[in-house]
């Protein structure tokens, strides 16, 4: 996995979120990074972006906010992303992981 050196560490997004959401974020991060060696994680002030290869085809944005995660999953640059809100008690991550994997494989 490629990682760019950034001024913002991933852990800054863990500080102000609920423990359950923190666990879900870490689970999703582990899953995304397992998709392939060409996954690039870019930590930004208000979100974490994941792209495929150095061409920076972003297929996933995760925005942690207190008691929820807002995911934007994009499998085609010409179509709008699918948006998911994950709260403490409303989501089984298996379907979302399938969407993430599909986006990773199909983003161009």
PyMOL commands that place a pseudoatom at each C-alpha (Angstrom):
pseudoatom trace, name=CA, resn=UNK, resi=1, chain=A, elem=C, hetatm=0, pos=[0.000, 0.000, 0.000]
pseudoatom trace, name=CA, resn=UNK, resi=2, chain=A, elem=C, hetatm=0, pos=[1.249, 3.432, -0.895]
pseudoatom trace, name=CA, resn=UNK, resi=3, chain=A, elem=C, hetatm=0, pos=[1.029, 6.115, 1.741]
pseudoatom trace, name=CA, resn=UNK, resi=4, chain=A, elem=C, hetatm=0, pos=[1.873, 9.718, 1.272]
pseudoatom trace, name=CA, resn=UNK, resi=5, chain=A, elem=C, hetatm=0, pos=[3.552, 11.553, 4.087]
pseudoatom trace, name=CA, resn=UNK, resi=6, chain=A, elem=C, hetatm=0, pos=[1.072, 14.123, 5.371]
pseudoatom trace, name=CA, resn=UNK, resi=7, chain=A, elem=C, hetatm=0, pos=[0.943, 16.601, 8.190]
pseudoatom trace, name=CA, resn=UNK, resi=8, chain=A, elem=C, hetatm=0, pos=[-2.368, 15.200, 9.420]
pseudoatom trace, name=CA, resn=UNK, resi=9, chain=A, elem=C, hetatm=0, pos=[-2.162, 11.801, 11.128]
pseudoatom trace, name=CA, resn=UNK, resi=10, chain=A, elem=C, hetatm=0, pos=[-5.116, 9.412, 10.768]
pseudoatom trace, name=CA, resn=UNK, resi=11, chain=A, elem=C, hetatm=0, pos=[-5.451, 9.285, 14.557]
pseudoatom trace, name=CA, resn=UNK, resi=12, chain=A, elem=C, hetatm=0, pos=[-6.654, 12.915, 14.674]
pseudoatom trace, name=CA, resn=UNK, resi=13, chain=A, elem=C, hetatm=0, pos=[-9.977, 11.648, 13.323]
pseudoatom trace, name=CA, resn=UNK, resi=14, chain=A, elem=C, hetatm=0, pos=[-10.306, 9.196, 16.207]
pseudoatom trace, name=CA, resn=UNK, resi=15, chain=A, elem=C, hetatm=0, pos=[-10.126, 11.774, 18.998]
pseudoatom trace, name=CA, resn=UNK, resi=16, chain=A, elem=C, hetatm=0, pos=[-13.609, 13.254, 18.918]
pseudoatom trace, name=CA, resn=UNK, resi=17, chain=A, elem=C, hetatm=0, pos=[-15.779, 10.374, 17.743]
pseudoatom trace, name=CA, resn=UNK, resi=18, chain=A, elem=C, hetatm=0, pos=[-17.873, 7.868, 19.654]
pseudoatom trace, name=CA, resn=UNK, resi=19, chain=A, elem=C, hetatm=0, pos=[-16.154, 4.586, 20.618]
pseudoatom trace, name=CA, resn=UNK, resi=20, chain=A, elem=C, hetatm=0, pos=[-18.515, 2.471, 18.499]
pseudoatom trace, name=CA, resn=UNK, resi=21, chain=A, elem=C, hetatm=0, pos=[-17.969, 4.720, 15.486]
pseudoatom trace, name=CA, resn=UNK, resi=22, chain=A, elem=C, hetatm=0, pos=[-14.241, 4.632, 16.123]
pseudoatom trace, name=CA, resn=UNK, resi=23, chain=A, elem=C, hetatm=0, pos=[-14.328, 0.835, 15.948]
pseudoatom trace, name=CA, resn=UNK, resi=24, chain=A, elem=C, hetatm=0, pos=[-16.301, 0.926, 12.713]
pseudoatom trace, name=CA, resn=UNK, resi=25, chain=A, elem=C, hetatm=0, pos=[-13.898, 3.438, 11.184]
pseudoatom trace, name=CA, resn=UNK, resi=26, chain=A, elem=C, hetatm=0, pos=[-10.915, 1.272, 12.084]
pseudoatom trace, name=CA, resn=UNK, resi=27, chain=A, elem=C, hetatm=0, pos=[-12.666, -1.810, 10.687]
pseudoatom trace, name=CA, resn=UNK, resi=28, chain=A, elem=C, hetatm=0, pos=[-13.427, -0.030, 7.399]
pseudoatom trace, name=CA, resn=UNK, resi=29, chain=A, elem=C, hetatm=0, pos=[-9.873, 1.308, 7.183]
pseudoatom trace, name=CA, resn=UNK, resi=30, chain=A, elem=C, hetatm=0, pos=[-8.443, -2.181, 7.626]
pseudoatom trace, name=CA, resn=UNK, resi=31, chain=A, elem=C, hetatm=0, pos=[-10.798, -3.549, 4.979]
pseudoatom trace, name=CA, resn=UNK, resi=32, chain=A, elem=C, hetatm=0, pos=[-10.034, -0.815, 2.427]
pseudoatom trace, name=CA, resn=UNK, resi=33, chain=A, elem=C, hetatm=0, pos=[-6.295, -1.207, 2.902]
pseudoatom trace, name=CA, resn=UNK, resi=34, chain=A, elem=C, hetatm=0, pos=[-6.652, -4.955, 2.335]
pseudoatom trace, name=CA, resn=UNK, resi=35, chain=A, elem=C, hetatm=0, pos=[-8.173, -4.448, -1.125]
pseudoatom trace, name=CA, resn=UNK, resi=36, chain=A, elem=C, hetatm=0, pos=[-4.803, -4.096, -2.814]
pseudoatom trace, name=CA, resn=UNK, resi=37, chain=A, elem=C, hetatm=0, pos=[-1.266, -2.793, -2.682]
pseudoatom trace, name=CA, resn=UNK, resi=38, chain=A, elem=C, hetatm=0, pos=[-2.211, 0.208, -4.796]
pseudoatom trace, name=CA, resn=UNK, resi=39, chain=A, elem=C, hetatm=0, pos=[-4.667, 1.738, -2.297]
pseudoatom trace, name=CA, resn=UNK, resi=40, chain=A, elem=C, hetatm=0, pos=[-3.620, 5.250, -1.319]
pseudoatom trace, name=CA, resn=UNK, resi=41, chain=A, elem=C, hetatm=0, pos=[-4.912, 6.725, 1.936]
pseudoatom trace, name=CA, resn=UNK, resi=42, chain=A, elem=C, hetatm=0, pos=[-4.952, 10.503, 2.128]
pseudoatom trace, name=CA, resn=UNK, resi=43, chain=A, elem=C, hetatm=0, pos=[-5.886, 12.046, 5.473]
pseudoatom trace, name=CA, resn=UNK, resi=44, chain=A, elem=C, hetatm=0, pos=[-7.470, 15.456, 5.106]
pseudoatom trace, name=CA, resn=UNK, resi=45, chain=A, elem=C, hetatm=0, pos=[-8.714, 17.832, 7.801]
pseudoatom trace, name=CA, resn=UNK, resi=46, chain=A, elem=C, hetatm=0, pos=[-12.358, 16.716, 7.635]
pseudoatom trace, name=CA, resn=UNK, resi=47, chain=A, elem=C, hetatm=0, pos=[-12.218, 13.363, 5.870]
pseudoatom trace, name=CA, resn=UNK, resi=48, chain=A, elem=C, hetatm=0, pos=[-10.140, 10.415, 4.793]
pseudoatom trace, name=CA, resn=UNK, resi=49, chain=A, elem=C, hetatm=0, pos=[-9.917, 9.693, 1.075]
pseudoatom trace, name=CA, resn=UNK, resi=50, chain=A, elem=C, hetatm=0, pos=[-8.963, 6.421, -0.530]
pseudoatom trace, name=CA, resn=UNK, resi=51, chain=A, elem=C, hetatm=0, pos=[-7.839, 6.220, -4.116]
pseudoatom trace, name=CA, resn=UNK, resi=52, chain=A, elem=C, hetatm=0, pos=[-6.489, 3.625, -6.463]
pseudoatom trace, name=CA, resn=UNK, resi=53, chain=A, elem=C, hetatm=0, pos=[-2.933, 4.062, -7.765]
pseudoatom trace, name=CA, resn=UNK, resi=54, chain=A, elem=C, hetatm=0, pos=[-1.017, 7.254, -8.173]
pseudoatom trace, name=CA, resn=UNK, resi=55, chain=A, elem=C, hetatm=0, pos=[-3.570, 8.538, -10.700]
pseudoatom trace, name=CA, resn=UNK, resi=56, chain=A, elem=C, hetatm=0, pos=[-5.695, 9.415, -7.644]
pseudoatom trace, name=CA, resn=UNK, resi=57, chain=A, elem=C, hetatm=0, pos=[-8.968, 7.846, -8.723]
pseudoatom trace, name=CA, resn=UNK, resi=58, chain=A, elem=C, hetatm=0, pos=[-10.816, 8.425, -5.453]
pseudoatom trace, name=CA, resn=UNK, resi=59, chain=A, elem=C, hetatm=0, pos=[-13.318, 5.656, -4.829]
pseudoatom trace, name=CA, resn=UNK, resi=60, chain=A, elem=C, hetatm=0, pos=[-14.093, 6.335, -1.163]
pseudoatom trace, name=CA, resn=UNK, resi=61, chain=A, elem=C, hetatm=0, pos=[-14.337, 9.298, 1.183]
pseudoatom trace, name=CA, resn=UNK, resi=62, chain=A, elem=C, hetatm=0, pos=[-15.058, 8.826, 4.875]
pseudoatom trace, name=CA, resn=UNK, resi=63, chain=A, elem=C, hetatm=0, pos=[-16.054, 11.794, 6.995]
pseudoatom trace, name=CA, resn=UNK, resi=64, chain=A, elem=C, hetatm=0, pos=[-16.129, 11.056, 10.728]
pseudoatom trace, name=CA, resn=UNK, resi=65, chain=A, elem=C, hetatm=0, pos=[-18.548, 13.266, 12.652]
pseudoatom trace, name=CA, resn=UNK, resi=66, chain=A, elem=C, hetatm=0, pos=[-19.188, 12.666, 16.368]
pseudoatom trace, name=CA, resn=UNK, resi=67, chain=A, elem=C, hetatm=0, pos=[-21.689, 9.801, 16.310]
pseudoatom trace, name=CA, resn=UNK, resi=68, chain=A, elem=C, hetatm=0, pos=[-21.608, 8.845, 12.650]
pseudoatom trace, name=CA, resn=UNK, resi=69, chain=A, elem=C, hetatm=0, pos=[-19.527, 8.224, 9.568]
pseudoatom trace, name=CA, resn=UNK, resi=70, chain=A, elem=C, hetatm=0, pos=[-20.552, 9.633, 6.215]
pseudoatom trace, name=CA, resn=UNK, resi=71, chain=A, elem=C, hetatm=0, pos=[-19.270, 7.510, 3.354]
pseudoatom trace, name=CA, resn=UNK, resi=72, chain=A, elem=C, hetatm=0, pos=[-19.156, 8.573, -0.264]
pseudoatom trace, name=CA, resn=UNK, resi=73, chain=A, elem=C, hetatm=0, pos=[-18.485, 5.579, -2.522]
pseudoatom trace, name=CA, resn=UNK, resi=74, chain=A, elem=C, hetatm=0, pos=[-17.754, 6.225, -6.174]
pseudoatom trace, name=CA, resn=UNK, resi=75, chain=A, elem=C, hetatm=0, pos=[-17.262, 3.497, -8.782]
pseudoatom trace, name=CA, resn=UNK, resi=76, chain=A, elem=C, hetatm=0, pos=[-17.570, 5.678, -11.884]
pseudoatom trace, name=CA, resn=UNK, resi=77, chain=A, elem=C, hetatm=0, pos=[-16.335, 9.241, -12.328]
pseudoatom trace, name=CA, resn=UNK, resi=78, chain=A, elem=C, hetatm=0, pos=[-19.318, 10.073, -14.551]
pseudoatom trace, name=CA, resn=UNK, resi=79, chain=A, elem=C, hetatm=0, pos=[-21.948, 9.043, -11.997]
pseudoatom trace, name=CA, resn=UNK, resi=80, chain=A, elem=C, hetatm=0, pos=[-22.769, 10.559, -8.610]
pseudoatom trace, name=CA, resn=UNK, resi=81, chain=A, elem=C, hetatm=0, pos=[-21.387, 8.734, -5.569]
pseudoatom trace, name=CA, resn=UNK, resi=82, chain=A, elem=C, hetatm=0, pos=[-23.486, 6.573, -3.287]
pseudoatom trace, name=CA, resn=UNK, resi=83, chain=A, elem=C, hetatm=0, pos=[-23.780, 8.158, 0.150]
pseudoatom trace, name=CA, resn=UNK, resi=84, chain=A, elem=C, hetatm=0, pos=[-24.116, 6.147, 3.350]
pseudoatom trace, name=CA, resn=UNK, resi=85, chain=A, elem=C, hetatm=0, pos=[-24.472, 7.315, 6.938]
pseudoatom trace, name=CA, resn=UNK, resi=86, chain=A, elem=C, hetatm=0, pos=[-23.252, 4.881, 9.550]
pseudoatom trace, name=CA, resn=UNK, resi=87, chain=A, elem=C, hetatm=0, pos=[-24.358, 5.535, 13.102]
pseudoatom trace, name=CA, resn=UNK, resi=88, chain=A, elem=C, hetatm=0, pos=[-23.823, 3.640, 16.325]
pseudoatom trace, name=CA, resn=UNK, resi=89, chain=A, elem=C, hetatm=0, pos=[-26.662, 1.234, 15.730]
pseudoatom trace, name=CA, resn=UNK, resi=90, chain=A, elem=C, hetatm=0, pos=[-27.905, 1.271, 12.159]
pseudoatom trace, name=CA, resn=UNK, resi=91, chain=A, elem=C, hetatm=0, pos=[-25.575, -0.548, 9.789]
pseudoatom trace, name=CA, resn=UNK, resi=92, chain=A, elem=C, hetatm=0, pos=[-24.248, -3.955, 9.013]
pseudoatom trace, name=CA, resn=UNK, resi=93, chain=A, elem=C, hetatm=0, pos=[-20.948, -3.189, 7.320]
pseudoatom trace, name=CA, resn=UNK, resi=94, chain=A, elem=C, hetatm=0, pos=[-20.977, -6.225, 5.012]
pseudoatom trace, name=CA, resn=UNK, resi=95, chain=A, elem=C, hetatm=0, pos=[-23.098, -4.568, 2.303]
pseudoatom trace, name=CA, resn=UNK, resi=96, chain=A, elem=C, hetatm=0, pos=[-21.039, -1.404, 2.483]
pseudoatom trace, name=CA, resn=UNK, resi=97, chain=A, elem=C, hetatm=0, pos=[-17.831, -3.424, 2.194]
pseudoatom trace, name=CA, resn=UNK, resi=98, chain=A, elem=C, hetatm=0, pos=[-19.218, -5.047, -0.966]
pseudoatom trace, name=CA, resn=UNK, resi=99, chain=A, elem=C, hetatm=0, pos=[-19.915, -1.583, -2.400]
pseudoatom trace, name=CA, resn=UNK, resi=100, chain=A, elem=C, hetatm=0, pos=[-16.418, -0.436, -1.462]
pseudoatom trace, name=CA, resn=UNK, resi=101, chain=A, elem=C, hetatm=0, pos=[-14.827, -3.456, -3.111]
pseudoatom trace, name=CA, resn=UNK, resi=102, chain=A, elem=C, hetatm=0, pos=[-16.920, -2.975, -6.246]
pseudoatom trace, name=CA, resn=UNK, resi=103, chain=A, elem=C, hetatm=0, pos=[-15.895, 0.692, -6.414]
pseudoatom trace, name=CA, resn=UNK, resi=104, chain=A, elem=C, hetatm=0, pos=[-12.229, -0.191, -5.917]
pseudoatom trace, name=CA, resn=UNK, resi=105, chain=A, elem=C, hetatm=0, pos=[-12.333, -2.736, -8.736]
pseudoatom trace, name=CA, resn=UNK, resi=106, chain=A, elem=C, hetatm=0, pos=[-14.277, -0.550, -11.164]
pseudoatom trace, name=CA, resn=UNK, resi=107, chain=A, elem=C, hetatm=0, pos=[-13.050, 3.026, -10.673]
pseudoatom trace, name=CA, resn=UNK, resi=108, chain=A, elem=C, hetatm=0, pos=[-11.280, 4.335, -13.772]
for i in range(1, 108): cmd.bond("trace and resi %d" % i, "trace and resi %d" % (i + 1))
show_as sticks, trace
zoom trace
